[in-house]
Amino acid sequence: MKHNLTCRQSLASAFQALSDEAVKAGWSEGDVALALAELAEERVIEITAKVIMEGSIHPQLVAAGGRNS
C-alpha cells in the first residue's frame, strides 16, 4: 500500500497538469475526469491481460482485487 501511495504522489502533479490542460482546451471538468478514468481503466485491463498471458499475477493486483487503489 505504501508503494502505491508513493507512486500516486509522484504522478499527482503530472495528472493534475494534464487535466488542467484539457480543461483549458475547452473540455468540461466532468468530461476530462471521465475520459481520464476510462483511459486508466483501459490501461488496467491491458496490464491485467498481459499478466494473464505471461502466467503470473502481481501480488499487489491480487491483494487489491485486480484494482490499484
N, CA, C and O atoms as CSV, one atom per row, in Angstrom:
chain,resi,resn,atom,element,x,y,z
A,1,MET,N,N,0.819,-1.204,0.000
A,1,MET,CA,C,0.000,0.000,0.000
A,1,MET,C,C,0.861,1.265,0.000
A,1,MET,O,O,0.557,2.220,-0.714
A,2,LYS,N,N,1.938,1.276,0.800
A,2,LYS,CA,C,2.792,2.451,0.858
A,2,LYS,C,C,3.447,2.700,-0.495
A,2,LYS,O,O,3.593,3.848,-0.917
A,3,HIS,N,N,3.841,1.625,-1.175
A,3,HIS,CA,C,4.445,1.754,-2.505
A,3,HIS,C,C,3.449,2.412,-3.460
A,3,HIS,O,O,3.824,3.294,-4.232
A,4,ASN,N,N,2.197,1.995,-3.414
A,4,ASN,CA,C,1.151,2.573,-4.262
A,4,ASN,C,C,0.950,4.050,-3.938
A,4,ASN,O,O,0.778,4.861,-4.848
A,5,LEU,N,N,0.968,4.409,-2.668
A,5,LEU,CA,C,0.799,5.804,-2.266
A,5,LEU,C,C,1.943,6.651,-2.801
A,5,LEU,O,O,1.715,7.755,-3.297
A,6,THR,N,N,3.159,6.154,-2.709
A,6,THR,CA,C,4.315,6.878,-3.224
A,6,THR,C,C,4.192,7.076,-4.727
A,6,THR,O,O,4.496,8.154,-5.237
A,7,CYS,N,N,3.753,6.053,-5.435
A,7,CYS,CA,C,3.547,6.151,-6.878
A,7,CYS,C,C,2.491,7.207,-7.186
A,7,CYS,O,O,2.686,8.046,-8.065
A,8,ARG,N,N,1.393,7.166,-6.477
A,8,ARG,CA,C,0.316,8.142,-6.688
A,8,ARG,C,C,0.814,9.560,-6.454
A,8,ARG,O,O,0.500,10.471,-7.220
A,9,GLN,N,N,1.594,9.743,-5.389
A,9,GLN,CA,C,2.109,11.076,-5.078
A,9,GLN,C,C,3.040,11.572,-6.175
A,9,GLN,O,O,3.031,12.757,-6.509
A,10,SER,N,N,3.838,10.682,-6.734
A,10,SER,CA,C,4.767,11.100,-7.779
A,10,SER,C,C,4.050,11.427,-9.090
A,10,SER,O,O,4.562,12.210,-9.891
A,11,LEU,N,N,2.887,10.846,-9.319
A,11,LEU,CA,C,2.129,11.092,-10.543
A,11,LEU,C,C,1.122,12.240,-10.408
A,11,LEU,O,O,0.646,12.760,-11.417
A,12,ALA,N,N,0.801,12.631,-9.202
A,12,ALA,CA,C,-0.286,13.576,-8.958
A,12,ALA,C,C,-0.131,14.898,-9.703
A,12,ALA,O,O,-1.093,15.376,-10.306
A,13,SER,N,N,1.042,15.491,-9.677
A,13,SER,CA,C,1.191,16.806,-10.309
A,13,SER,C,C,1.080,16.707,-11.834
A,13,SER,O,O,0.483,17.576,-12.469
A,14,ALA,N,N,1.650,15.659,-12.417
A,14,ALA,CA,C,1.540,15.479,-13.867
A,14,ALA,C,C,0.085,15.202,-14.258
A,14,ALA,O,O,-0.394,15.697,-15.279
A,15,PHE,N,N,-0.596,14.426,-13.457
A,15,PHE,CA,C,-2.000,14.113,-13.697
A,15,PHE,C,C,-2.843,15.386,-13.640
A,15,PHE,O,O,-3.697,15.611,-14.498
A,16,GLN,N,N,-2.599,16.211,-12.632
A,16,GLN,CA,C,-3.338,17.472,-12.489
A,16,GLN,C,C,-3.043,18.399,-13.658
A,16,GLN,O,O,-3.947,19.053,-14.177
A,17,ALA,N,N,-1.785,18.457,-14.074
A,17,ALA,CA,C,-1.408,19.307,-15.200
A,17,ALA,C,C,-2.113,18.854,-16.482
A,17,ALA,O,O,-2.580,19.685,-17.262
A,18,LEU,N,N,-2.188,17.549,-16.697
A,18,LEU,CA,C,-2.886,17.007,-17.865
A,18,LEU,C,C,-4.361,17.391,-17.829
A,18,LEU,O,O,-4.927,17.820,-18.834
A,19,SER,N,N,-4.966,17.234,-16.674
A,19,SER,CA,C,-6.374,17.598,-16.501
A,19,SER,C,C,-6.585,19.089,-16.743
A,19,SER,O,O,-7.523,19.485,-17.434
A,20,ASP,N,N,-5.715,19.905,-16.176
A,20,ASP,CA,C,-5.824,21.357,-16.345
A,20,ASP,C,C,-5.705,21.755,-17.817
A,20,ASP,O,O,-6.451,22.612,-18.290
A,21,GLU,N,N,-4.780,21.144,-18.533
A,21,GLU,CA,C,-4.596,21.453,-19.956
A,21,GLU,C,C,-5.840,21.096,-20.770
A,21,GLU,O,O,-6.235,21.837,-21.670
A,22,ALA,N,N,-6.449,19.965,-20.449
A,22,ALA,CA,C,-7.663,19.565,-21.168
A,22,ALA,C,C,-8.798,20.541,-20.900
A,22,ALA,O,O,-9.555,20.876,-21.812
A,23,VAL,N,N,-8.925,20.999,-19.662
A,23,VAL,CA,C,-9.964,21.982,-19.325
A,23,VAL,C,C,-9.680,23.302,-20.043
A,23,VAL,O,O,-10.597,23.938,-20.562
A,24,LYS,N,N,-8.408,23.711,-20.071
A,24,LYS,CA,C,-8.049,24.947,-20.785
A,24,LYS,C,C,-8.346,24.838,-22.280
A,24,LYS,O,O,-8.628,25.840,-22.938
A,25,ALA,N,N,-8.283,23.618,-22.809
A,25,ALA,CA,C,-8.571,23.394,-24.229
A,25,ALA,C,C,-10.072,23.426,-24.522
A,25,ALA,O,O,-10.492,23.359,-25.678
A,26,GLY,N,N,-10.881,23.531,-23.449
A,26,GLY,CA,C,-12.312,23.685,-23.652
A,26,GLY,C,C,-13.184,22.535,-23.191
A,26,GLY,O,O,-14.409,22.617,-23.281
A,27,TRP,N,N,-12.583,21.471,-22.703
A,27,TRP,CA,C,-13.370,20.339,-22.209
A,27,TRP,C,C,-13.839,20.621,-20.792
A,27,TRP,O,O,-13.129,21.263,-20.018
A,28,SER,N,N,-15.020,20.148,-20.451
A,28,SER,CA,C,-15.524,20.350,-19.088
A,28,SER,C,C,-14.742,19.457,-18.116
A,28,SER,O,O,-14.193,18.427,-18.507
A,29,GLU,N,N,-14.703,19.867,-16.856
A,29,GLU,CA,C,-14.015,19.064,-15.844
A,29,GLU,C,C,-14.598,17.662,-15.765
A,29,GLU,O,O,-13.865,16.689,-15.589
A,30,GLY,N,N,-15.920,17.559,-15.895
A,30,GLY,CA,C,-16.572,16.251,-15.847
A,30,GLY,C,C,-16.149,15.365,-17.000
A,30,GLY,O,O,-15.855,14.185,-16.810
A,31,ASP,N,N,-16.119,15.938,-18.209
A,31,ASP,CA,C,-15.683,15.167,-19.374
A,31,ASP,C,C,-14.234,14.716,-19.224
A,31,ASP,O,O,-13.893,13.580,-19.553
A,32,VAL,N,N,-13.394,15.604,-18.731
A,32,VAL,CA,C,-11.979,15.275,-18.544
A,32,VAL,C,C,-11.830,14.164,-17.511
A,32,VAL,O,O,-11.101,13.197,-17.735
A,33,ALA,N,N,-12.513,14.299,-16.392
A,33,ALA,CA,C,-12.421,13.285,-15.344
A,33,ALA,C,C,-12.885,11.929,-15.857
A,33,ALA,O,O,-12.242,10.913,-15.594
A,34,LEU,N,N,-13.984,11.907,-16.579
A,34,LEU,CA,C,-14.497,10.652,-17.117
A,34,LEU,C,C,-13.529,10.051,-18.127
A,34,LEU,O,O,-13.273,8.847,-18.096
A,35,ALA,N,N,-12.992,10.871,-19.018
A,35,ALA,CA,C,-12.044,10.378,-20.016
A,35,ALA,C,C,-10.791,9.808,-19.352
A,35,ALA,O,O,-10.300,8.753,-19.753
A,36,LEU,N,N,-10.277,10.499,-18.346
A,36,LEU,CA,C,-9.086,10.011,-17.648
A,36,LEU,C,C,-9.368,8.703,-16.911
A,36,LEU,O,O,-8.533,7.800,-16.894
A,37,ALA,N,N,-10.542,8.610,-16.307
A,37,ALA,CA,C,-10.918,7.371,-15.619
A,37,ALA,C,C,-11.037,6.217,-16.606
A,37,ALA,O,O,-10.596,5.103,-16.323
A,38,GLU,N,N,-11.632,6.483,-17.762
A,38,GLU,CA,C,-11.778,5.440,-18.779
A,38,GLU,C,C,-10.422,5.006,-19.318
A,38,GLU,O,O,-10.185,3.817,-19.530
A,39,LEU,N,N,-9.531,5.969,-19.540
A,39,LEU,CA,C,-8.182,5.629,-20.007
A,39,LEU,C,C,-7.434,4.801,-18.965
A,39,LEU,O,O,-6.732,3.850,-19.307
A,40,ALA,N,N,-7.588,5.166,-17.696
A,40,ALA,CA,C,-6.943,4.410,-16.630
A,40,ALA,C,C,-7.495,2.988,-16.567
A,40,ALA,O,O,-6.737,2.032,-16.404
A,41,GLU,N,N,-8.797,2.849,-16.695
A,41,GLU,CA,C,-9.417,1.527,-16.679
A,41,GLU,C,C,-8.914,0.678,-17.841
A,41,GLU,O,O,-8.614,-0.504,-17.667
A,42,GLU,N,N,-8.821,1.281,-19.030
A,42,GLU,CA,C,-8.308,0.552,-20.185
A,42,GLU,C,C,-6.876,0.092,-19.948
A,42,GLU,O,O,-6.504,-1.014,-20.338
A,43,ARG,N,N,-6.079,0.931,-19.314
A,43,ARG,CA,C,-4.686,0.569,-19.020
A,43,ARG,C,C,-4.627,-0.595,-18.042
A,43,ARG,O,O,-3.816,-1.505,-18.215
A,44,VAL,N,N,-5.467,-0.579,-17.027
A,44,VAL,CA,C,-5.511,-1.685,-16.067
A,44,VAL,C,C,-5.892,-2.978,-16.787
A,44,VAL,O,O,-5.310,-4.030,-16.521
A,45,ILE,N,N,-6.849,-2.905,-17.682
A,45,ILE,CA,C,-7.260,-4.088,-18.442
A,45,ILE,C,C,-6.111,-4.597,-19.298
A,45,ILE,O,O,-5.877,-5.804,-19.358
A,46,GLU,N,N,-5.388,-3.692,-19.965
A,46,GLU,CA,C,-4.239,-4.089,-20.778
A,46,GLU,C,C,-3.176,-4.796,-19.938
A,46,GLU,O,O,-2.654,-5.842,-20.322
A,47,ILE,N,N,-2.871,-4.210,-18.798
A,47,ILE,CA,C,-1.837,-4.790,-17.929
A,47,ILE,C,C,-2.295,-6.131,-17.381
A,47,ILE,O,O,-1.503,-7.070,-17.310
A,48,THR,N,N,-3.554,-6.234,-16.995
A,48,THR,CA,C,-4.094,-7.491,-16.487
A,48,THR,C,C,-4.023,-8.574,-17.544
A,48,THR,O,O,-3.653,-9.709,-17.247
A,49,ALA,N,N,-4.374,-8.235,-18.773
A,49,ALA,CA,C,-4.298,-9.207,-19.866
A,49,ALA,C,C,-2.860,-9.657,-20.084
A,49,ALA,O,O,-2.601,-10.839,-20.312
A,50,LYS,N,N,-1.936,-8.723,-20.013
A,50,LYS,CA,C,-0.517,-9.053,-20.176
A,50,LYS,C,C,-0.055,-10.006,-19.074
A,50,LYS,O,O,0.655,-10.978,-19.336
A,51,VAL,N,N,-0.467,-9.716,-17.847
A,51,VAL,CA,C,-0.095,-10.560,-16.716
A,51,VAL,C,C,-0.661,-11.963,-16.890
A,51,VAL,O,O,0.028,-12.952,-16.640
A,52,ILE,N,N,-1.906,-12.046,-17.315
A,52,ILE,CA,C,-2.538,-13.352,-17.530
A,52,ILE,C,C,-1.793,-14.117,-18.618
A,52,ILE,O,O,-1.539,-15.314,-18.481
A,53,MET,N,N,-1.448,-13.429,-19.689
A,53,MET,CA,C,-0.739,-14.070,-20.796
A,53,MET,C,C,0.646,-14.549,-20.370
A,53,MET,O,O,1.130,-15.570,-20.859
A,54,GLU,N,N,1.274,-13.823,-19.473
A,54,GLU,CA,C,2.607,-14.207,-19.002
A,54,GLU,C,C,2.529,-15.290,-17.932
A,54,GLU,O,O,3.547,-15.890,-17.586
A,55,GLY,N,N,1.344,-15.542,-17.411
A,55,GLY,CA,C,1.156,-16.623,-16.454
A,55,GLY,C,C,1.532,-16.305,-15.024
A,55,GLY,O,O,1.699,-17.209,-14.205
A,56,SER,N,N,1.666,-15.026,-14.719
A,56,SER,CA,C,1.953,-14.667,-13.333
A,56,SER,C,C,1.104,-13.475,-12.957
A,56,SER,O,O,0.775,-12.635,-13.794
A,57,ILE,N,N,0.754,-13.415,-11.687
A,57,ILE,CA,C,-0.091,-12.319,-11.207
A,57,ILE,C,C,0.686,-11.539,-10.163
A,57,ILE,O,O,1.202,-12.108,-9.201
A,58,HIS,N,N,0.765,-10.238,-10.362
A,58,HIS,CA,C,1.477,-9.366,-9.432
A,58,HIS,C,C,0.753,-9.397,-8.086
A,58,HIS,O,O,-0.467,-9.244,-8.040
A,59,PRO,N,N,1.484,-9.590,-7.001
A,59,PRO,CA,C,0.846,-9.681,-5.673
A,59,PRO,C,C,-0.024,-8.482,-5.322
A,59,PRO,O,O,-1.055,-8.657,-4.672
A,60,GLN,N,N,0.350,-7.276,-5.724
A,60,GLN,CA,C,-0.462,-6.100,-5.403
A,60,GLN,C,C,-1.796,-6.136,-6.133
A,60,GLN,O,O,-2.807,-5.692,-5.589
A,61,LEU,N,N,-1.815,-6.658,-7.357
A,61,LEU,CA,C,-3.085,-6.744,-8.075
A,61,LEU,C,C,-4.013,-7.739,-7.402
A,61,LEU,O,O,-5.218,-7.502,-7.314
A,62,VAL,N,N,-3.471,-8.839,-6.929
A,62,VAL,CA,C,-4.285,-9.844,-6.249
A,62,VAL,C,C,-4.836,-9.250,-4.947
A,62,VAL,O,O,-6.024,-9.383,-4.652
A,63,ALA,N,N,-3.966,-8.597,-4.174
A,63,ALA,CA,C,-4.377,-8.035,-2.883
A,63,ALA,C,C,-5.436,-6.952,-3.046
A,63,ALA,O,O,-6.280,-6.768,-2.169
A,64,ALA,N,N,-5.392,-6.236,-4.164
A,64,ALA,CA,C,-6.355,-5.155,-4.401
A,64,ALA,C,C,-7.569,-5.640,-5.164
A,64,ALA,O,O,-8.399,-4.830,-5.577
A,65,GLY,N,N,-7.691,-6.928,-5.359
A,65,GLY,CA,C,-8.831,-7.454,-6.089
A,65,GLY,C,C,-8.792,-7.099,-7.557
A,65,GLY,O,O,-9.834,-6.950,-8.197
A,66,GLY,N,N,-7.569,-6.960,-8.102
A,66,GLY,CA,C,-7.418,-6.632,-9.512
A,66,GLY,C,C,-7.426,-5.150,-9.794
A,66,GLY,O,O,-7.382,-4.735,-10.951
A,67,ARG,N,N,-7.484,-4.338,-8.734
A,67,ARG,CA,C,-7.525,-2.885,-8.927
A,67,ARG,C,C,-6.501,-2.248,-8.029
A,67,ARG,O,O,-6.349,-2.642,-6.873
A,68,ASN,N,N,-5.807,-1.279,-8.543
A,68,ASN,CA,C,-4.913,-0.471,-7.711
A,68,ASN,C,C,-5.723,0.669,-7.135
A,68,ASN,O,O,-6.393,1.398,-7.867
A,69,SER,N,N,-5.663,0.822,-5.836
A,69,SER,CA,C,-6.416,1.907,-5.211
A,69,SER,C,C,-5.553,2.659,-4.256
A,69,SER,O,O,-6.012,3.614,-3.629
